[in-house]
Amino acid sequence: MRPLDGVLVVSLEQAVAVPYAARLLADLGARVVKVERPDGGDFARHYDHACGEVSSYFAWTNVGKESLTLDLKNPAGREVLDRLISRADVVLCNLSPGAARRIGVDADTLRAEHPTLVVGELSGYGDSGPYAGRKAFDALVQSEAGLVELTGEGDVTARAGISVADIAAGVQLHSAVLAALLHRARTGEGATLRLSLFEAMAEWMHQPMLYAAGTGAAAPRTGAHHPSIAPYGPFPCRDGSVHLAVQNDPQWRRLCTVLGRPELADDPRFGTVSSRVGHRPALHAELDFTDWTAADLLDALDRADVPAARTRSVADLPDHPQLADRDRWTTVPVPGGETAMLRPPVDSTAWKWAPGAVPRHGQHTDHVLSTLGYGPDEIEALRTQSAV
């Protein structure tokens, strides 16, 4: 038995953040009914076509869900949603606050009718303040929170290579739902959960924000190298590069021994972490690994207990030997085929994870309607009314 077996989650979702939170709940056994528009559904389905007929984003965030199509502006479609919500434990929504209120699926309305319900609302910037009405996509939130300005090298800034604002919000929402379900089990009370992409990203920006506040300046952009530790970043080898992470002076001394230059450890320019950062260009000029292969260098660094890793392409990840040895891969059905995906990173002795399929648009509409008590004629009538 999985922890959330028997828990029904209704998710009015699109894009990444709320779908990711709902997928994490599905991983724990929740039945997640994804409500999609009849005219194409979640627009993230077609960001790319990397996974059969759906995008890589959609395949990743929708494993194990049921897809129900509903026109929520149609009274008949809205009646279906009301009946579904009356049986739900959790409702998630990332419609804009105004849109949610207009169709009566905002938390205040739902909790007034169903006090034991857990309702999670995600907005871009929150439902108040000068930014409340602004569009908030992942890259825009990265910019507003200072991450784009922090990321890059020299004068060049960069967006983080993955949707970190969406992921931050999805993880926060997932953990809050679990806490709310525990609260309900203890007290019988539901909960309203509200969060924003911006505030989730701002939470993750605490360390660089505290650094800037405490020193009077933001850390400089240093590309893949660490702004306040050195040597800490990728260094070229004969056949690629190795990422060093030398965080203290004993590790620095051992690195100098691997390099065959133990005297370098006593160079006054490089004697401490702060002095190595202060003389970073000179330090990098001394660290020449171009006669080494990456494999040989990593082997030598491992033997010397110097933290390092191979700098790999994301295209290399499916063949990573650690993932293969630990049997982390599985095959998940997707519309139009199947794709290899990683199992969830947390292994439990209390339950087992089994992958569900990524749903086709509206694949489970008839099934969900029948479980709500609609007969075949009623389902056909709903379809005739374009309600589903």
One Martini backbone bead per residue (centre of mass of N, CA, C, O) as a GRO file, in nm:
protein
  388
    1MET     BB    1   0.097   0.036   0.022
    2ARG     BB    2   0.038   0.364  -0.032
    3PRO     BB    3   0.009   0.666   0.125
    4LEU     BB    4  -0.224   0.782  -0.111
    5ASP     BB    5  -0.423   0.579  -0.104
    6GLY     BB    6  -0.752   0.715  -0.172
    7VAL     BB    7  -0.659   0.984  -0.288
    8LEU     BB    8  -0.821   1.271  -0.426
    9VAL     BB    9  -0.709   1.459  -0.711
   10VAL     BB   10  -0.787   1.783  -0.832
   11SER     BB   11  -0.653   1.933  -1.142
   12LEU     BB   12  -0.616   2.273  -1.242
   13GLU     BB   13  -0.391   2.246  -1.506
   14GLN     BB   14  -0.068   2.383  -1.622
   15ALA     BB   15   0.231   2.317  -1.738
   16VAL     BB   16   0.442   2.268  -1.441
   17ALA     BB   17   0.406   2.318  -1.134
   18VAL     BB   18   0.137   2.170  -1.067
   19PRO     BB   19   0.191   1.911  -1.226
   20TYR     BB   20   0.433   1.832  -1.049
   21ALA     BB   21   0.291   1.812  -0.779
   22ALA     BB   22   0.083   1.598  -0.877
   23ARG     BB   23   0.287   1.382  -0.958
   24LEU     BB   24   0.403   1.340  -0.671
   25LEU     BB   25   0.133   1.235  -0.561
   26ALA     BB   26   0.108   0.996  -0.757
   27ASP     BB   27   0.366   0.850  -0.661
   28LEU     BB   28   0.205   0.805  -0.366
   29GLY     BB   29  -0.108   0.709  -0.488
   30ALA     BB   30  -0.269   0.915  -0.606
   31ARG     BB   31  -0.560   1.024  -0.753
   32VAL     BB   32  -0.526   1.200  -1.063
   33VAL     BB   33  -0.730   1.458  -1.194
   34LYS     BB   34  -0.705   1.605  -1.506
   35VAL     BB   35  -0.812   1.917  -1.609
   36GLU     BB   36  -0.925   1.980  -1.944
   37ARG     BB   37  -0.960   2.119  -2.227
   38PRO     BB   38  -1.114   2.028  -2.519
   39ASP     BB   39  -0.918   2.245  -2.684
   40GLY     BB   40  -0.617   2.065  -2.625
   41GLY     BB   41  -0.546   2.153  -2.346
   42ASP     BB   42  -0.255   2.138  -2.231
   43PHE     BB   43  -0.005   2.332  -2.370
   44ALA     BB   44   0.241   2.136  -2.286
   45ARG     BB   45   0.197   1.901  -2.487
   46HIS     BB   46   0.338   2.104  -2.740
   47TYR     BB   47   0.632   2.210  -2.703
   48ASP     BB   48   0.707   1.923  -2.804
   49HIS     BB   49   0.823   1.586  -2.965
   50ALA     BB   50   0.999   1.377  -2.765
   51CYS     BB   51   0.725   1.198  -2.660
   52GLY     BB   52   0.591   1.114  -2.904
   53GLU     BB   53   0.300   1.325  -2.883
   54VAL     BB   54   0.469   1.461  -2.654
   55SER     BB   55   0.626   1.637  -2.434
   56SER     BB   56   0.873   1.646  -2.206
   57TYR     BB   57   0.717   1.801  -1.995
   58PHE     BB   58   0.456   1.630  -1.993
   59ALA     BB   59   0.573   1.353  -1.932
   60TRP     BB   60   0.708   1.426  -1.659
   61THR     BB   61   0.425   1.568  -1.515
   62ASN     BB   62   0.200   1.302  -1.603
   63VAL     BB   63   0.239   1.059  -1.442
   64GLY     BB   64  -0.047   0.873  -1.351
   65LYS     BB   65  -0.286   1.013  -1.488
   66GLU     BB   66  -0.603   1.163  -1.544
   67SER     BB   67  -0.802   1.262  -1.830
   68LEU     BB   68  -1.028   1.542  -1.818
   69THR     BB   69  -1.280   1.686  -2.004
   70LEU     BB   70  -1.374   2.043  -1.959
   71ASP     BB   71  -1.625   2.295  -1.971
   72LEU     BB   72  -1.639   2.551  -1.733
   73LYS     BB   73  -1.854   2.742  -1.896
   74ASN     BB   74  -2.033   2.500  -1.879
   75PRO     BB   75  -2.280   2.397  -1.678
   76ALA     BB   76  -2.238   2.091  -1.722
   77GLY     BB   77  -1.934   2.087  -1.667
   78ARG     BB   78  -1.951   2.214  -1.382
   79GLU     BB   79  -2.120   1.984  -1.257
   80VAL     BB   80  -1.902   1.775  -1.278
   81LEU     BB   81  -1.697   1.917  -1.100
   82ASP     BB   82  -1.868   1.928  -0.845
   83ARG     BB   83  -1.893   1.622  -0.814
   84LEU     BB   84  -1.590   1.569  -0.794
   85ILE     BB   85  -1.520   1.755  -0.551
   86SER     BB   86  -1.710   1.610  -0.342
   87ARG     BB   87  -1.480   1.358  -0.352
   88ALA     BB   88  -1.245   1.517  -0.268
   89ASP     BB   89  -0.931   1.607  -0.102
   90VAL     BB   90  -0.793   1.762  -0.351
   91VAL     BB   91  -0.725   2.096  -0.482
   92LEU     BB   92  -0.577   2.220  -0.778
   93CYS     BB   93  -0.451   2.557  -0.889
   94ASN     BB   94  -0.337   2.772  -1.193
   95LEU     BB   95  -0.518   2.981  -1.214
   96SER     BB   96  -0.608   3.273  -1.205
   97PRO     BB   97  -0.756   3.436  -0.957
   98GLY     BB   98  -0.980   3.561  -1.135
   99ALA     BB   99  -1.069   3.304  -1.288
  100ALA     BB  100  -1.141   3.134  -1.041
  101ARG     BB  101  -1.365   3.324  -0.935
  102ARG     BB  102  -1.552   3.331  -1.188
  103ILE     BB  103  -1.591   2.992  -1.161
  104GLY     BB  104  -1.573   2.894  -0.850
  105VAL     BB  105  -1.245   2.772  -0.777
  106ASP     BB  106  -1.178   2.900  -0.532
  107ALA     BB  107  -1.096   2.852  -0.209
  108ASP     BB  108  -1.327   2.998  -0.065
  109THR     BB  109  -1.559   2.856  -0.210
  110LEU     BB  110  -1.480   2.557  -0.162
  111ARG     BB  111  -1.452   2.570   0.156
  112ALA     BB  112  -1.746   2.656   0.213
  113GLU     BB  113  -1.856   2.376   0.095
  114HIS     BB  114  -1.561   2.220   0.186
  115PRO     BB  115  -1.396   2.214   0.482
  116THR     BB  116  -1.206   1.939   0.427
  117LEU     BB  117  -1.056   2.070   0.210
  118VAL     BB  118  -0.771   2.076  -0.001
  119VAL     BB  119  -0.636   2.390  -0.119
  120GLY     BB  120  -0.430   2.472  -0.407
  121GLU     BB  121  -0.274   2.786  -0.490
  122LEU     BB  122  -0.132   2.919  -0.793
  123SER     BB  123   0.071   3.198  -0.859
  124GLY     BB  124   0.284   3.433  -0.965
  125TYR     BB  125   0.255   3.694  -0.720
  126GLY     BB  126  -0.018   3.691  -0.619
  127ASP     BB  127  -0.335   3.854  -0.499
  128SER     BB  128  -0.134   4.096  -0.441
  129GLY     BB  129  -0.013   4.377  -0.542
  130PRO     BB  130   0.157   4.518  -0.819
  131TYR     BB  131   0.190   4.202  -0.955
  132ALA     BB  132  -0.082   4.039  -0.966
  133GLY     BB  133  -0.144   4.082  -1.299
  134ARG     BB  134   0.100   3.935  -1.391
  135LYS     BB  135   0.290   3.761  -1.580
  136ALA     BB  136   0.435   3.421  -1.488
  137PHE     BB  137   0.716   3.296  -1.596
  138ASP     BB  138   0.997   3.143  -1.535
  139ALA     BB  139   1.198   3.355  -1.661
  140LEU     BB  140   1.065   3.602  -1.527
  141VAL     BB  141   1.117   3.511  -1.235
  142GLN     BB  142   1.420   3.489  -1.254
  143SER     BB  143   1.454   3.791  -1.303
  144GLU     BB  144   1.304   3.914  -1.051
  145ALA     BB  145   1.490   3.736  -0.838
  146GLY     BB  146   1.805   3.743  -0.975
  147LEU     BB  147   1.912   3.489  -1.136
  148VAL     BB  148   2.000   3.596  -1.411
  149GLU     BB  149   2.206   3.807  -1.297
  150LEU     BB  150   2.378   3.571  -1.149
  151THR     BB  151   2.392   3.429  -1.426
  152GLY     BB  152   2.703   3.345  -1.572
  153GLU     BB  153   2.958   3.555  -1.749
  154GLY     BB  154   3.042   3.839  -1.674
  155ASP     BB  155   2.837   4.015  -1.904
  156VAL     BB  156   2.683   3.739  -1.912
  157THR     BB  157   2.368   3.626  -1.903
  158ALA     BB  158   2.142   3.363  -1.757
  159ARG     BB  159   1.937   3.116  -1.780
  160ALA     BB  160   1.837   2.861  -1.642
  161GLY     BB  161   1.826   2.530  -1.782
  162ILE     BB  162   1.581   2.514  -1.591
  163SER     BB  163   1.259   2.519  -1.422
  164VAL     BB  164   1.305   2.643  -1.118
  165ALA     BB  165   1.043   2.789  -1.038
  166ASP     BB  166   0.849   2.557  -1.091
  167ILE     BB  167   0.990   2.350  -0.908
  168ALA     BB  168   0.981   2.503  -0.646
  169ALA     BB  169   0.670   2.523  -0.634
  170GLY     BB  170   0.601   2.221  -0.659
  171VAL     BB  171   0.748   2.128  -0.401
  172GLN     BB  172   0.602   2.313  -0.201
  173LEU     BB  173   0.315   2.211  -0.261
  174HIS     BB  174   0.352   1.916  -0.200
  175SER     BB  175   0.438   1.949   0.102
  176ALA     BB  176   0.182   2.106   0.191
  177VAL     BB  177  -0.024   1.885   0.129
  178LEU     BB  178   0.087   1.677   0.324
  179ALA     BB  179   0.049   1.852   0.577
  180ALA     BB  180  -0.261   1.892   0.540
  181LEU     BB  181  -0.336   1.592   0.559
  182LEU     BB  182  -0.228   1.557   0.844
  183HIS     BB  183  -0.402   1.774   0.974
  184ARG     BB  184  -0.674   1.641   0.901
  185ALA     BB  185  -0.626   1.370   1.049
  186ARG     BB  186  -0.610   1.521   1.337
  187THR     BB  187  -0.874   1.748   1.303
  188GLY     BB  188  -1.073   1.761   1.027
  189GLU     BB  189  -0.928   1.985   0.870
  190GLY     BB  190  -0.874   2.182   0.634
  191ALA     BB  191  -0.704   2.374   0.360
  192THR     BB  192  -0.532   2.670   0.262
  193LEU     BB  193  -0.312   2.708  -0.024
  194ARG     BB  194  -0.064   2.964  -0.087
  195LEU     BB  195   0.129   3.043  -0.384
  196SER     BB  196   0.426   3.158  -0.556
  197LEU     BB  197   0.666   3.171  -0.783
  198PHE     BB  198   0.827   3.407  -0.667
  199GLU     BB  199   0.848   3.308  -0.366
  200ALA     BB  200   0.982   3.038  -0.430
  201MET     BB  201   1.234   3.167  -0.562
  202ALA     BB  202   1.317   3.354  -0.329
  203GLU     BB  203   1.385   3.126  -0.133
  204TRP     BB  204   1.627   3.016  -0.317
  205MET     BB  205   1.776   3.320  -0.286
  206HIS     BB  206   1.894   3.360  -0.001
  207GLN     BB  207   2.202   3.335  -0.014
  208PRO     BB  208   2.270   3.562  -0.221
  209MET     BB  209   2.115   3.777  -0.063
  210LEU     BB  210   2.283   3.762   0.202
  211TYR     BB  211   2.551   3.825   0.071
  212ALA     BB  212   2.478   4.105  -0.041
  213ALA     BB  213   2.390   4.229   0.233
  214GLY     BB  214   2.669   4.162   0.388
  215THR     BB  215   2.878   4.296   0.150
  216GLY     BB  216   2.733   4.504  -0.076
  217ALA     BB  217   2.744   4.262  -0.299
  218ALA     BB  218   2.720   4.078  -0.553
  219ALA     BB  219   2.808   3.810  -0.686
  220PRO     BB  220   2.996   3.717  -0.926
  221ARG     BB  221   3.013   3.615  -1.244
  222THR     BB  222   3.149   3.256  -1.304
  223GLY     BB  223   2.983   3.055  -1.419
  224ALA     BB  224   3.091   2.732  -1.325
  225HIS     BB  225   3.209   2.895  -1.103
  226HIS     BB  226   3.275   2.988  -0.788
  227PRO     BB  227   3.250   3.295  -0.622
  228SER     BB  228   3.381   3.181  -0.308
  229ILE     BB  229   3.544   2.938  -0.451
  230ALA     BB  230   3.883   2.787  -0.481
  231PRO     BB  231   3.879   2.543  -0.683
  232TYR     BB  232   3.546   2.572  -0.864
  233GLY     BB  233   3.530   2.382  -1.149
  234PRO     BB  234   3.601   2.357  -1.477
  235PHE     BB  235   3.864   2.154  -1.637
  236PRO     BB  236   4.064   2.084  -1.885
  237CYS     BB  237   4.123   1.810  -2.089
  238ARG     BB  238   4.194   1.598  -2.341
  239ASP     BB  239   3.860   1.470  -2.320
  240GLY     BB  240   3.756   1.730  -2.158
  241SER     BB  241   3.619   1.762  -1.823
  242VAL     BB  242   3.677   1.869  -1.480
  243HIS     BB  243   3.514   1.905  -1.167
  244LEU     BB  244   3.597   2.104  -0.914
  245ALA     BB  245   3.574   2.091  -0.521
  246VAL     BB  246   3.763   2.300  -0.340
  247GLN     BB  247   3.691   2.383   0.012
  248ASN     BB  248   3.989   2.337   0.133
  249ASP     BB  249   4.316   2.314   0.225
  250PRO     BB  250   4.367   2.006   0.221
  251GLN     BB  251   4.256   1.969  -0.066
  252TRP     BB  252   4.461   2.155  -0.200
  253ARG     BB  253   4.714   1.993  -0.130
  254ARG     BB  254   4.627   1.732  -0.276
  255LEU     BB  255   4.607   1.856  -0.555
  256CYS     BB  256   4.908   1.936  -0.582
  257THR     BB  257   5.006   1.644  -0.574
  258VAL     BB  258   4.861   1.546  -0.827
  259LEU     BB  259   5.004   1.770  -1.008
  260GLY     BB  260   5.317   1.776  -0.904
  261ARG     BB  261   5.289   2.059  -0.699
  262PRO     BB  262   5.339   2.105  -0.376
  263GLU     BB  263   5.449   2.408  -0.366
  264LEU     BB  264   5.176   2.555  -0.439
  265ALA     BB  265   5.044   2.545  -0.152
  266ASP     BB  266   5.261   2.788  -0.048
  267ASP     BB  267   5.149   3.000  -0.204
  268PRO     BB  268   5.034   3.307  -0.102
  269ARG     BB  269   4.800   3.329  -0.317
  270PHE     BB  270   4.686   3.007  -0.219
  271GLY     BB  271   4.647   2.950   0.105
  272THR     BB  272   4.343   3.037   0.073
  273VAL     BB  273   4.033   3.074  -0.023
  274SER     BB  274   4.036   3.385  -0.054
  275SER     BB  275   4.308   3.400  -0.214
  276ARG     BB  276   4.217   3.226  -0.451
  277VAL     BB  277   3.988   3.412  -0.537
  278GLY     BB  278   4.173   3.674  -0.567
  279HIS     BB  279   4.363   3.468  -0.775
  280ARG     BB  280   4.216   3.316  -1.006
  281PRO     BB  281   4.371   3.349  -1.276
  282ALA     BB  282   4.643   3.238  -1.163
  283LEU     BB  283   4.535   2.970  -1.069
  284HIS     BB  284   4.433   2.862  -1.345
  285ALA     BB  285   4.714   2.877  -1.483
  286GLU     BB  286   4.832   2.638  -1.293
  287LEU     BB  287   4.586   2.444  -1.391
  288ASP     BB  288   4.711   2.177  -1.576
  289PHE     BB  289   4.521   1.899  -1.755
  290THR     BB  290   4.591   1.836  -2.072
  291ASP     BB  291   4.751   1.549  -2.021
  292TRP     BB  292   4.484   1.443  -1.927
  293THR     BB  293   4.249   1.232  -1.868
  294ALA     BB  294   3.954   1.221  -1.715
  295ALA     BB  295   3.980   0.937  -1.593
  296ASP     BB  296   4.263   0.968  -1.466
  297LEU     BB  297   4.204   1.215  -1.293
  298LEU     BB  298   3.973   1.099  -1.126
  299ASP     BB  299   4.133   0.868  -1.006
  300ALA     BB  300   4.343   1.044  -0.861
  301LEU     BB  301   4.140   1.214  -0.694
  302ASP     BB  302   4.010   0.983  -0.543
  303ARG     BB  303   4.269   0.879  -0.403
  304ALA     BB  304   4.312   1.186  -0.273
  305ASP     BB  305   4.042   1.318  -0.181
  306VAL     BB  306   3.920   1.491  -0.432
  307PRO     BB  307   3.670   1.674  -0.535
  308ALA     BB  308   3.495   1.535  -0.825
  309ALA     BB  309   3.386   1.559  -1.179
  310ARG     BB  310   3.225   1.497  -1.462
  311THR     BB  311   3.168   1.673  -1.755
  312ARG     BB  312   2.847   1.653  -1.884
  313SER     BB  313   2.604   1.573  -2.089
  314VAL     BB  314   2.266   1.535  -2.104
  315ALA     BB  315   2.299   1.304  -2.323
  316ASP     BB  316   2.458   1.114  -2.104
  317LEU     BB  317   2.255   1.035  -1.876
  318PRO     BB  318   2.129   0.758  -1.979
  319ASP     BB  319   2.451   0.636  -1.951
  320HIS     BB  320   2.495   0.643  -1.662
  321PRO     BB  321   2.649   0.425  -1.449
  322GLN     BB  322   2.492   0.480  -1.184
  323LEU     BB  323   2.203   0.440  -1.290
  324ALA     BB  324   2.244   0.155  -1.399
  325ASP     BB  325   2.345   0.010  -1.139
  326ARG     BB  326   2.068   0.121  -0.974
  327ASP     BB  327   1.810   0.090  -1.143
  328ARG     BB  328   1.650   0.382  -1.241
  329TRP     BB  329   1.506   0.268  -1.485
  330THR     BB  330   1.213   0.316  -1.695
  331THR     BB  331   0.901   0.245  -1.861
  332VAL     BB  332   0.676   0.481  -2.022
  333PRO     BB  333   0.376   0.545  -2.126
  334VAL     BB  334   0.287   0.724  -2.424
  335PRO     BB  335   0.160   0.900  -2.653
  336GLY     BB  336   0.277   0.702  -2.922
  337GLY     BB  337   0.437   0.528  -2.684
  338GLU     BB  338   0.762   0.535  -2.529
  339THR     BB  339   0.966   0.608  -2.228
  340ALA     BB  340   1.242   0.692  -2.057
  341MET     BB  341   1.256   0.688  -1.694
  342LEU     BB  342   1.286   0.789  -1.380
  343ARG     BB  343   1.283   0.710  -1.080
  344PRO     BB  344   1.228   0.801  -0.792
  345PRO     BB  345   1.475   0.912  -0.558
  346VAL     BB  346   1.294   0.774  -0.339
  347ASP     BB  347   1.339   0.513  -0.123
  348SER     BB  348   1.120   0.259   0.019
  349THR     BB  349   1.018   0.024   0.272
  350ALA     BB  350   0.687   0.088   0.262
  351TRP     BB  351   0.700   0.131  -0.059
  352LYS     BB  352   0.604   0.113  -0.406
  353TRP     BB  353   0.685   0.204  -0.730
  354ALA     BB  354   0.454   0.260  -1.008
  355PRO     BB  355   0.415   0.325  -1.331
  356GLY     BB  356   0.231   0.533  -1.509
  357ALA     BB  357   0.070   0.676  -1.751
  358VAL     BB  358   0.047   0.900  -2.006
  359PRO     BB  359  -0.210   1.086  -2.104
  360ARG     BB  360  -0.448   1.137  -2.303
  361HIS     BB  361  -0.664   1.345  -2.430
  362GLY     BB  362  -0.941   1.244  -2.252
  363GLN     BB  363  -0.909   0.934  -2.179
  364HIS     BB  364  -1.097   0.945  -1.884
  365THR     BB  365  -1.380   1.064  -1.913
  366ASP     BB  366  -1.578   0.823  -1.906
  367HIS     BB  367  -1.475   0.699  -1.644
  368VAL     BB  368  -1.524   0.937  -1.455
  369LEU     BB  369  -1.825   0.967  -1.512
  370SER     BB  370  -1.908   0.682  -1.418
  371THR     BB  371  -1.801   0.723  -1.120
  372LEU     BB  372  -2.026   0.970  -1.090
  373GLY     BB  373  -2.306   0.831  -1.234
  374TYR     BB  374  -2.292   0.829  -1.534
  375GLY     BB  375  -2.447   0.745  -1.809
  376PRO     BB  376  -2.434   0.688  -2.140
  377ASP     BB  377  -2.648   0.906  -2.217
  378GLU     BB  378  -2.523   1.136  -2.048
  379ILE     BB  379  -2.249   1.138  -2.184
  380GLU     BB  380  -2.356   1.202  -2.467
  381ALA     BB  381  -2.491   1.469  -2.387
  382LEU     BB  382  -2.232   1.612  -2.302
  383ARG     BB  383  -2.102   1.589  -2.578
  384THR     BB  384  -2.323   1.743  -2.738
  385GLN     BB  385  -2.273   2.008  -2.545
  386SER     BB  386  -1.960   2.047  -2.510
  387ALA     BB  387  -1.867   1.972  -2.199
  388VAL     BB  388  -1.630   1.730  -2.292
   0.00000   0.00000   0.00000
